[in-house]
């Protein structure tokens, strides 16, 4: 019997959603995320890690999302990319 992939997809989607929400709340709320939460979310999204099963790139792959496009859309929607993080390849202005 093959395990149901839906709970795994739900977990991966929740992980991605949490990181996006931390950044979104920081950008548009009086109740900003803590600096550590924001830094953790940004570093996770910008990392090019393919080793960790829960890395941003592997999560995007499992959810059939293009990580470069998702990163670009986040920066367009929320403004300029923070200077302290390396810009993804192919997104130079």
Buried (B, 14 or more C-beta within 10 A) or exposed (E): EEEEEEEEBEEBBEBBEEBBEBBBBBBEEEEEBEEEBBBBBBBBBBBEEEEEEEBBBBBBBBBEBEBBEBBBEBBEEBEEBEEEBEBBEEEEE
